[in-house]
Structure formats: structure tokens, C-alpha cells
Amino acid sequence: MTVMVIEDHKDSLELIRLMLETSNFAVQQCRDREQAVKVLSIAVPDIIIMHMTMAGMPLPRFVAHIRALAGSIRIILMSGDETGHDVARVNTLVWLPKPFNLAQLVSAIEGK
């Protein structure tokens, strides 16, 4: 299974990549939503995990773009911001609060 991780914090992106690769997931890394759009136009992953608060393209517009390219792909929204749960619900996304451990990450990916 291929997971696209969209995270603007370099250290967090690297940590999540290592966690996923340890669990035998293939990982596509993007530092922002604009880069993700370019990658999505070439190769659509099985699942997307992204940080909630990022500069650039607004979240609702980005989600609409993903849905247009990849249909009902599972999107996991991660953040340490407590309002993230509401943002995820409004945008029909899965919520993963930060900080999280490997088991929580894999559980979110597997839909458990």
C-alpha cells in the first residue's frame, strides 16, 4: 500500500516516513499541498495523510482537488490543534490527533 504524507515540518515528515516504512508501507513525501497536487496528477496513492495547518492552498480547495483526481481516497488529517476534529468532520476526513504513535498511525490507515 502506498501512502502519501503531506507535512511541512521536515522532522515530522521524516519521522512519519520512517514509521510507515517500518510497517512496510511505500511512502510518497510532499512538503506542501501544491507539490502534492503535482504528484497526484502523476501517481495516486492508496491513502493520504496530511497536516491540517499549512500555508498555501486552503484545505477545502485541496480536498476538492483530491476528490476530483482520486475519488473516494481515504484522507487522514493530523494536527495537534483541538479544532482539527471538527475540521476533519466537516470535510469528511479521518482525524488523527498529534502526537500519535505507530500503532495509532497504522490503525488510522487501516480504518480501525
C-alpha positions in Angstrom: 0.0 0.0 0.0 1.3 3.5 -0.9 0.7 6.4 1.5 1.2 10.0 0.5 2.4 12.1 3.5 1.9 15.9 3.2 3.7 17.6 6.0 5.5 21.0 6.0 7.7 20.2 9.1 10.7 18.4 7.8 11.4 16.5 11.0 7.8 15.3 11.3 7.7 14.3 7.7 10.9 12.2 8.2 9.6 10.6 11.4 6.2 9.6 9.8 8.1 8.2 6.7 10.2 6.1 9.0 7.2 4.9 10.9 5.4 3.9 7.8 8.3 2.2 6.1 8.9 0.2 9.3 5.3 -1.1 8.8 6.0 -2.0 5.2 4.1 0.9 3.5 5.5 2.6 0.4 5.7 6.4 1.1 5.3 9.4 -1.2 6.5 12.6 0.6 5.3 16.1 -0.1 6.3 19.3 1.7 3.1 21.2 0.7 -0.2 20.9 -0.9 0.9 22.3 -4.2 3.6 19.7 -4.5 1.0 17.0 -3.6 -1.2 18.2 -6.5 1.6 17.7 -8.9 2.4 14.2 -7.6 -1.3 13.3 -7.6 -1.5 14.1 -11.3 1.1 11.5 -12.0 0.5 8.8 -9.4 -2.4 8.4 -7.0 -1.6 6.7 -3.7 -3.9 4.4 -1.8 -4.2 6.8 1.1 -3.3 10.4 2.0 -2.1 11.7 5.4 -1.7 15.4 5.7 -1.1 18.1 8.3 -4.1 20.3 8.9 -2.4 23.8 9.1 -0.2 24.5 6.1 0.5 27.6 4.1 -0.7 27.8 0.5 -3.8 26.1 -0.9 -6.7 26.2 1.5 -7.7 22.8 2.9 -11.3 22.7 1.4 -10.0 23.5 -2.0 -7.3 20.9 -1.7 -9.7 18.2 -0.6 -12.0 19.0 -3.5 -9.0 18.7 -5.9 -8.1 15.3 -4.4 -11.6 14.1 -4.7 -11.7 15.2 -8.4 -8.4 13.3 -9.1 -8.8 10.3 -6.8 -12.5 9.9 -6.0 -13.1 8.4 -2.5 -9.5 8.0 -1.5 -9.1 7.8 2.3 -7.7 11.1 3.7 -6.3 11.4 7.2 -6.0 14.8 8.7 -3.4 15.2 11.5 -2.9 18.0 13.9 -2.2 18.9 17.5 -4.9 21.6 17.2 -8.0 20.5 19.1 -10.2 22.1 16.4 -8.9 19.6 13.9 -11.6 17.1 14.8 -14.3 19.5 13.7 -12.4 20.4 10.5 -12.0 16.7 9.7 -15.7 16.1 10.2 -16.8 19.0 8.1 -14.5 17.9 5.2 -15.4 14.1 5.7 -11.8 13.2 6.6 -10.4 10.9 9.2 -8.9 12.6 12.3 -5.6 11.7 13.8 -4.6 13.9 16.7 -0.9 14.6 17.3 1.1 13.3 18.9 0.5 9.8 17.8 2.4 6.5 18.0 3.0 3.8 15.4 0.0 1.7 16.4 -2.3 4.7 16.2 -1.0 5.7 12.8 -1.4 2.2 11.4 -4.9 1.9 12.9 -5.9 5.1 11.2 -4.6 3.9 7.9 -6.3 0.5 8.2 -9.6 2.2 9.3 -9.8 0.7 12.8 
